[in-house]
Each structure stands twice: as C-alpha cells, then as structure tokens.
Amino acid sequence: MQGWLILAIIALVIWGLAQRRRRSGGSDDSQARQALIEAERERDELRERVQVLERIVTDENTPDAKKTKQLAQEIESLRREEGRGHGKNTEDMSE
C-alpha cells in the first residue's frame, strides 16, 4: 500500500514540474508533450517496480513458500550431514 502512495507522490511531483514549466512560458507545446511522455514512461516503470516488490513480499509469506523454504533448509542440512558421514564411511571401508 505504501508503494502506491510513493508512486502517487512521484506522479504529482512530475505533474507539478510539468505545470510549472508550462506556466513559465519558456517552453512550447512540443516540450510540454515530451515532458508528459517522459513522466508517463517513468510512472509506468515505477508501477512495474511496485508490482514486482508486492509480488516478492506476498510470495515469501505464502504457506507454499514457507514449506519450500523449510524443505530447502532440510535438504541443505542433510547434505551437510552426508558430507560429514561420507568421510567416515570412506575411512571405514579402507580398514
């Protein structure tokens, strides 16, 4: 939810800057259009970033993600134990 608030603030700032340029009289319509296109492009990029962040936050908190993480930890634990036990088996076999 805070991501959307940040996005809205950035959009308002960009819009305000475009309005200020337009009022200053130093820019023509083509420059204003270019600034608007740039602001819209930046807004779209920020939306994509927010969506990715929301996906990361929500995906890590799902029951399936927690089970997957727990399973990965168990596998790593078994690998470590197997690595320690493998050295002992090799020694036992050589005797």
DSSP file (Angstrom, degrees, kcal/mol; ACC not computed):
  #  RESIDUE AA STRUCTURE BP1 BP2  ACC     N-H-->O    O-->H-N    N-H-->O    O-->H-N    TCO  KAPPA ALPHA  PHI   PSI    X-CA   Y-CA   Z-CA
    1    1 A M     >        0   0    0      0, 0.0     4,-1.3     0, 0.0     3,-0.2   0.000 360.0 360.0 360.0 -37.6    0.0    0.0    0.0
    2    2 A Q  H  >  +     0   0    0      1,-0.2     4,-2.4     2,-0.2     5,-0.2   0.823 360.0  62.9 -68.1 -28.9    2.8    2.4    0.8
    3    3 A G  H  > S+     0   0    0      1,-0.2     4,-2.4     2,-0.2    -1,-0.2   0.903 102.4  48.9 -61.1 -41.6    4.3    1.7   -2.7
    4    4 A W  H  > S+     0   0    0     -3,-0.2     4,-2.4     2,-0.2    -1,-0.2   0.859 109.1  53.5 -67.0 -34.3    1.2    3.2   -4.3
    5    5 A L  H  X S+     0   0    0     -4,-1.3     4,-2.3     2,-0.2    -2,-0.2   0.924 109.9  47.3 -65.2 -43.6    1.5    6.2   -2.1
    6    6 A I  H  X S+     0   0    0     -4,-2.4     4,-2.5     1,-0.2    -2,-0.2   0.920 111.8  51.1 -62.5 -43.6    5.1    6.8   -3.1
    7    7 A L  H  X S+     0   0    0     -4,-2.4     4,-2.4     1,-0.2    -2,-0.2   0.903 109.9  49.7 -60.5 -42.2    4.1    6.3   -6.8
    8    8 A A  H  X S+     0   0    0     -4,-2.4     4,-2.4     2,-0.2    -1,-0.2   0.905 110.6  50.0 -64.5 -41.5    1.3    8.9   -6.4
    9    9 A I  H  X S+     0   0    0     -4,-2.3     4,-2.3     2,-0.2    -2,-0.2   0.922 111.5  48.2 -63.4 -44.3    3.6   11.4   -4.8
   10   10 A I  H  X S+     0   0    0     -4,-2.5     4,-2.6     1,-0.2    -2,-0.2   0.917 111.3  50.5 -62.9 -42.7    6.2   11.0   -7.6
   11   11 A A  H  X S+     0   0    0     -4,-2.4     4,-2.6     1,-0.2    -1,-0.2   0.905 110.7  49.5 -61.9 -41.2    3.5   11.4  -10.2
   12   12 A L  H  X S+     0   0    0     -4,-2.4     4,-2.7     2,-0.2    -1,-0.2   0.894 110.5  50.1 -65.0 -39.5    2.2   14.6   -8.5
   13   13 A V  H  X S+     0   0    0     -4,-2.3     4,-2.5     2,-0.2    -2,-0.2   0.935 112.6  46.6 -64.3 -45.4    5.7   16.0   -8.4
   14   14 A I  H  X S+     0   0    0     -4,-2.6     4,-2.3     2,-0.2    -2,-0.2   0.922 113.3  49.0 -62.7 -43.7    6.3   15.2  -12.0
   15   15 A W  H  X S+     0   0    0     -4,-2.6     4,-2.4     1,-0.2    -2,-0.2   0.912 110.8  51.0 -61.7 -42.7    2.9   16.7  -12.9
   16   16 A G  H  X S+     0   0    0     -4,-2.7     4,-2.4     1,-0.2    -2,-0.2   0.896 109.3  50.0 -62.3 -41.2    3.7   19.8  -10.9
   17   17 A L  H  X S+     0   0    0     -4,-2.5     4,-2.3     2,-0.2    -1,-0.2   0.905 110.6  50.0 -64.1 -40.5    7.1   20.3  -12.6
   18   18 A A  H  X S+     0   0    0     -4,-2.3     4,-2.1     1,-0.2    -2,-0.2   0.908 111.3  49.0 -63.8 -41.0    5.4   20.0  -16.0
   19   19 A Q  H  X S+     0   0    0     -4,-2.4     4,-2.3     1,-0.2    -2,-0.2   0.896 110.0  51.5 -64.6 -40.2    2.8   22.6  -15.0
   20   20 A R  H  X S+     0   0    0     -4,-2.4     4,-1.6     1,-0.2    -2,-0.2   0.903 109.8  49.2 -65.1 -41.0    5.5   24.9  -13.7
   21   21 A R  H  X S+     0   0    0     -4,-2.3     4,-0.7     1,-0.2     6,-0.6   0.907 110.2  51.4 -63.1 -40.9    7.4   24.7  -17.0
   22   22 A R  H >< S+     0   0    0     -4,-2.1     3,-0.8     1,-0.2    -2,-0.2   0.909 111.5  46.8 -64.6 -41.1    4.2   25.3  -18.9
   23   23 A R  H 3< S+     0   0    0     -4,-2.3    -1,-0.2     1,-0.2    -2,-0.2   0.773  98.9  69.5 -71.4 -26.0    3.4   28.5  -16.9
   24   24 A S  H 3< S-     0   0    0     -4,-1.6    -1,-0.2    -5,-0.2    -2,-0.2   0.741  94.3-140.5 -67.9 -20.3    7.0   29.8  -17.2
   25   25 A G  S << S+     0   0    0     -3,-0.8    -1,-0.1    -4,-0.7    -3,-0.1   0.418  75.1 107.0  79.1  -4.8    6.4   30.4  -20.9
   26   26 A G  S    S+     0   0    0     -5,-0.4     2,-0.4     2,-0.0    -4,-0.1   0.550  71.2  59.6 -84.0  -6.8    9.9   29.3  -21.7
   27   27 A S  S    S-     0   0    0     -6,-0.6    -2,-0.1    -5,-0.2     2,-0.1  -0.918  71.5-142.5-123.9 149.4    8.7   26.0  -23.3
   28   28 A D     >  -     0   0    0     -2,-0.4     4,-1.9     1,-0.0     3,-0.3  -0.357  39.8 -87.4 -98.1-176.8    6.4   25.3  -26.1
   29   29 A D  H  > S+     0   0    0      1,-0.2     4,-2.7     2,-0.2     5,-0.2   0.837 123.6  56.8 -63.2 -34.5    3.8   22.6  -26.6
   30   30 A S  H  > S+     0   0    0      1,-0.2     4,-2.2     2,-0.2    -1,-0.2   0.890 108.4  47.1 -66.9 -37.4    6.2   20.1  -28.0
   31   31 A Q  H  > S+     0   0    0     -3,-0.3     4,-2.5     2,-0.2    -1,-0.2   0.892 112.5  49.8 -69.2 -38.7    8.4   20.3  -25.0
   32   32 A A  H  X S+     0   0    0     -4,-1.9     4,-2.3     2,-0.2    -2,-0.2   0.913 111.4  48.8 -65.0 -42.3    5.4   20.0  -22.7
   33   33 A R  H  X S+     0   0    0     -4,-2.7     4,-2.6     2,-0.2    -2,-0.2   0.907 111.1  50.4 -62.9 -41.2    4.3   16.9  -24.6
   34   34 A Q  H  X S+     0   0    0     -4,-2.2     4,-2.5     2,-0.2    -2,-0.2   0.908 110.4  49.4 -63.5 -42.1    7.8   15.5  -24.4
   35   35 A A  H  X S+     0   0    0     -4,-2.5     4,-2.5     2,-0.2    -1,-0.2   0.895 111.5  49.7 -63.8 -39.5    7.9   16.1  -20.6
   36   36 A L  H  X S+     0   0    0     -4,-2.3     4,-2.6     2,-0.2    -2,-0.2   0.910 110.5  49.5 -65.8 -42.4    4.4   14.4  -20.3
   37   37 A I  H  X S+     0   0    0     -4,-2.6     4,-2.3     2,-0.2    -2,-0.2   0.921 112.4  48.2 -62.0 -43.5    5.5   11.4  -22.3
   38   38 A E  H  X S+     0   0    0     -4,-2.5     4,-2.5     2,-0.2    -2,-0.2   0.912 111.6  49.8 -62.9 -43.1    8.7   11.1  -20.2
   39   39 A A  H  X S+     0   0    0     -4,-2.5     4,-2.5     1,-0.2    -2,-0.2   0.900 111.3  49.0 -63.6 -41.1    6.6   11.4  -17.0
   40   40 A E  H  X S+     0   0    0     -4,-2.6     4,-2.4     2,-0.2    -1,-0.2   0.891 110.8  50.4 -66.2 -38.6    4.2    8.7  -18.2
   41   41 A R  H  X S+     0   0    0     -4,-2.3     4,-2.2     2,-0.2    -2,-0.2   0.926 112.2  46.9 -63.6 -44.3    7.1    6.4  -19.1
   42   42 A E  H  X S+     0   0    0     -4,-2.5     4,-2.4     1,-0.2    -2,-0.2   0.892 110.7  52.7 -64.4 -40.0    8.6    6.9  -15.6
   43   43 A R  H  X S+     0   0    0     -4,-2.5     4,-2.3     2,-0.2    -1,-0.2   0.918 109.0  49.6 -60.9 -44.0    5.2    6.3  -14.0
   44   44 A D  H  X S+     0   0    0     -4,-2.4     4,-2.1     1,-0.2    -2,-0.2   0.899 110.4  50.3 -63.4 -40.7    4.8    3.0  -15.9
   45   45 A E  H  X S+     0   0    0     -4,-2.2     4,-2.1     1,-0.2    -1,-0.2   0.905 110.5  49.8 -62.8 -41.1    8.3    1.9  -14.9
   46   46 A L  H  X S+     0   0    0     -4,-2.4     4,-2.5     2,-0.2    -2,-0.2   0.880 107.9  53.7 -66.2 -37.5    7.5    2.7  -11.2
   47   47 A R  H  X S+     0   0    0     -4,-2.3     4,-2.4     2,-0.2    -1,-0.2   0.922 108.4  49.8 -60.8 -43.8    4.3    0.8  -11.4
   48   48 A E  H  X S+     0   0    0     -4,-2.1     4,-2.2     1,-0.2    -2,-0.2   0.914 110.6  49.8 -61.7 -42.4    6.2   -2.3  -12.7
   49   49 A R  H  X S+     0   0    0     -4,-2.1     4,-2.6     1,-0.2    -2,-0.2   0.916 110.2  50.0 -62.6 -43.0    8.7   -2.0   -9.9
   50   50 A V  H  X S+     0   0    0     -4,-2.5     4,-2.7     1,-0.2    -1,-0.2   0.908 109.7  51.6 -62.7 -41.6    5.9   -1.7   -7.3
   51   51 A Q  H  X S+     0   0    0     -4,-2.4     4,-2.3     2,-0.2    -1,-0.2   0.907 110.2  48.7 -62.0 -41.5    4.2   -4.8   -8.7
   52   52 A V  H  X S+     0   0    0     -4,-2.2     4,-2.4     2,-0.2    -2,-0.2   0.929 112.3  48.5 -63.8 -44.2    7.5   -6.7   -8.5
   53   53 A L  H  X S+     0   0    0     -4,-2.6     4,-2.5     1,-0.2    -2,-0.2   0.907 111.1  49.9 -63.1 -41.6    8.0   -5.6   -4.9
   54   54 A E  H  X S+     0   0    0     -4,-2.7     4,-2.7     1,-0.2     5,-0.3   0.902 110.6  50.7 -62.8 -40.0    4.5   -6.6   -4.0
   55   55 A R  H  X S+     0   0    0     -4,-2.3     4,-2.8     2,-0.2     5,-0.2   0.913 110.7  49.0 -63.9 -42.4    5.0  -10.0   -5.6
   56   56 A I  H  X S+     0   0    0     -4,-2.4     4,-1.7     2,-0.2    -2,-0.2   0.933 113.7  46.0 -62.1 -46.2    8.2  -10.5   -3.7
   57   57 A V  H  X S+     0   0    0     -4,-2.5     4,-0.5     1,-0.2    -2,-0.2   0.924 119.0  39.6 -65.3 -45.1    6.6   -9.6   -0.4
   58   58 A T  H >< S+     0   0    0     -4,-2.7     3,-0.8    -5,-0.2     4,-0.3   0.876 112.3  55.2 -76.3 -35.9    3.5  -11.7   -0.8
   59   59 A D  H >< S+     0   0    0     -4,-2.8     3,-1.0    -5,-0.3     6,-0.2   0.869 104.9  53.5 -64.9 -36.1    5.2  -14.7   -2.4
   60   60 A E  H 3< S+     0   0    0     -4,-1.7    -1,-0.2    -5,-0.2    -2,-0.2   0.684 108.6  50.8 -72.4 -16.4    7.6  -15.1    0.5
   61   61 A N  T << S+     0   0    0     -3,-0.8    -1,-0.2    -4,-0.5    -2,-0.2   0.344  83.3 108.3-105.0   6.2    4.7  -15.1    3.0
   62   62 A T  S <> S-     0   0    0     -3,-1.0     4,-2.2    -4,-0.3     5,-0.2  -0.501  78.7-118.0 -79.9 154.0    2.5  -17.8    1.4
   63   63 A P  H  > S+     0   0    0      0, 0.0     4,-2.4     0, 0.0     5,-0.2   0.887 115.6  53.0 -57.8 -38.9    2.3  -21.2    3.1
   64   64 A D  H  > S+     0   0    0      1,-0.2     4,-2.6     2,-0.2     5,-0.2   0.906 108.1  49.7 -64.1 -40.5    3.8  -22.9    0.0
   65   65 A A  H  > S+     0   0    0     -6,-0.2     4,-2.4     2,-0.2    -1,-0.2   0.896 111.2  49.4 -65.6 -39.0    6.8  -20.5    0.0
   66   66 A K  H  X S+     0   0    0     -4,-2.2     4,-2.4     2,-0.2    -2,-0.2   0.905 111.9  48.3 -66.3 -40.3    7.3  -21.3    3.7
   67   67 A K  H  X S+     0   0    0     -4,-2.4     4,-2.7     2,-0.2    -2,-0.2   0.910 111.4  50.5 -64.3 -41.9    7.1  -25.0    3.1
   68   68 A T  H  X S+     0   0    0     -4,-2.6     4,-2.4     2,-0.2    -2,-0.2   0.909 111.4  47.9 -62.5 -42.7    9.5  -24.7    0.1
   69   69 A K  H  X S+     0   0    0     -4,-2.4     4,-2.1     2,-0.2    -1,-0.2   0.912 112.4  48.7 -64.6 -42.5   12.0  -22.7    2.3
   70   70 A Q  H  X S+     0   0    0     -4,-2.4     4,-2.2     1,-0.2    -2,-0.2   0.914 111.6  49.7 -63.9 -42.7   11.7  -25.3    5.1
   71   71 A L  H  X S+     0   0    0     -4,-2.7     4,-2.5     1,-0.2    -2,-0.2   0.903 109.4  51.5 -62.6 -41.9   12.3  -28.1    2.6
   72   72 A A  H  X S+     0   0    0     -4,-2.4     4,-2.3     1,-0.2    -1,-0.2   0.893 109.8  50.0 -62.3 -39.7   15.3  -26.4    1.2
   73   73 A Q  H  X S+     0   0    0     -4,-2.1     4,-2.2     2,-0.2    -2,-0.2   0.901 110.4  49.7 -65.7 -40.2   16.8  -26.0    4.7
   74   74 A E  H  X S+     0   0    0     -4,-2.2     4,-2.5     2,-0.2    -2,-0.2   0.909 110.3  50.6 -64.7 -41.6   16.2  -29.6    5.5
   75   75 A I  H  X S+     0   0    0     -4,-2.5     4,-2.4     1,-0.2    -2,-0.2   0.930 111.0  48.3 -61.6 -45.5   17.9  -30.7    2.2
   76   76 A E  H  X S+     0   0    0     -4,-2.3     4,-2.3     1,-0.2    -1,-0.2   0.890 110.4  52.2 -62.4 -38.8   20.9  -28.5    3.0
   77   77 A S  H  X S+     0   0    0     -4,-2.2     4,-2.3     1,-0.2    -1,-0.2   0.920 110.3  47.8 -62.8 -43.9   21.0  -30.0    6.5
   78   78 A L  H  X S+     0   0    0     -4,-2.5     4,-2.9     2,-0.2    -2,-0.2   0.883 109.7  53.3 -64.4 -38.4   21.0  -33.5    5.1
   79   79 A R  H  X S+     0   0    0     -4,-2.4     4,-2.4     2,-0.2    -1,-0.2   0.915 109.5  48.2 -62.8 -41.9   23.7  -32.5    2.6
   80   80 A R  H  X S+     0   0    0     -4,-2.3     4,-1.8     2,-0.2    -2,-0.2   0.925 113.5  46.9 -63.9 -43.6   25.9  -31.3    5.4
   81   81 A E  H  X S+     0   0    0     -4,-2.3     4,-2.7     1,-0.2    -2,-0.2   0.900 112.3  50.5 -64.3 -40.7   25.3  -34.4    7.4
   82   82 A E  H  X S+     0   0    0     -4,-2.9     4,-2.6     1,-0.2    -1,-0.2   0.881 107.5  54.1 -65.1 -38.6   26.0  -36.6    4.4
   83   83 A G  H  X S+     0   0    0     -4,-2.4     4,-0.9     2,-0.2    -1,-0.2   0.887 112.7  42.9 -63.2 -39.0   29.3  -34.7    3.7
   84   84 A R  H  X S+     0   0    0     -4,-1.8     4,-0.9     1,-0.2    -2,-0.2   0.903 117.3  46.1 -71.6 -42.8   30.4  -35.4    7.3
   85   85 A G  H  X S+     0   0    0     -4,-2.7     4,-2.1     1,-0.2    -2,-0.2   0.802 103.2  64.2 -71.5 -29.7   29.3  -39.0    7.2
   86   86 A H  H  X S+     0   0    0     -4,-2.6     4,-1.9     1,-0.2    -1,-0.2   0.884  99.5  52.9 -63.0 -39.7   30.8  -39.7    3.8
   87   87 A G  H  X S+     0   0    0     -4,-0.9     4,-1.6     1,-0.2    -1,-0.2   0.873 109.0  49.8 -64.2 -37.0   34.3  -39.1    5.1
   88   88 A K  H  X S+     0   0    0     -4,-0.9     4,-2.5     2,-0.2    -2,-0.2   0.896 108.4  52.3 -69.1 -41.1   33.7  -41.7    7.9
   89   89 A N  H  X S+     0   0    0     -4,-2.1     4,-2.0     1,-0.2    -2,-0.2   0.885 107.6  52.0 -64.3 -37.3   32.4  -44.3    5.5
   90   90 A T  H  X S+     0   0    0     -4,-1.9     4,-1.3     2,-0.2    -1,-0.2   0.900 111.0  47.4 -64.8 -41.0   35.4  -43.9    3.3
   91   91 A E  H  X S+     0   0    0     -4,-1.6     4,-0.8     1,-0.2    -2,-0.2   0.905 111.2  51.4 -66.5 -41.8   37.7  -44.4    6.3
   92   92 A D  H  < S+     0   0    0     -4,-2.5     3,-0.5     1,-0.2    -2,-0.2   0.869 108.8  51.4 -64.0 -36.1   35.7  -47.5    7.5
   93   93 A M  H  < S+     0   0    0     -4,-2.0    -1,-0.2     1,-0.2    -2,-0.2   0.797 104.9  56.1 -72.8 -29.0   36.0  -49.1    4.1
   94   94 A S  H  <        0   0    0     -4,-1.3    -1,-0.2     1,-0.2    -2,-0.2   0.687 360.0 360.0 -78.4 -17.0   39.7  -48.7    3.8
   95   95 A E     <        0   0    0     -4,-0.8    -1,-0.2    -3,-0.5    -2,-0.2   0.463 360.0 360.0 -84.6 360.0   40.4  -50.6    7.1
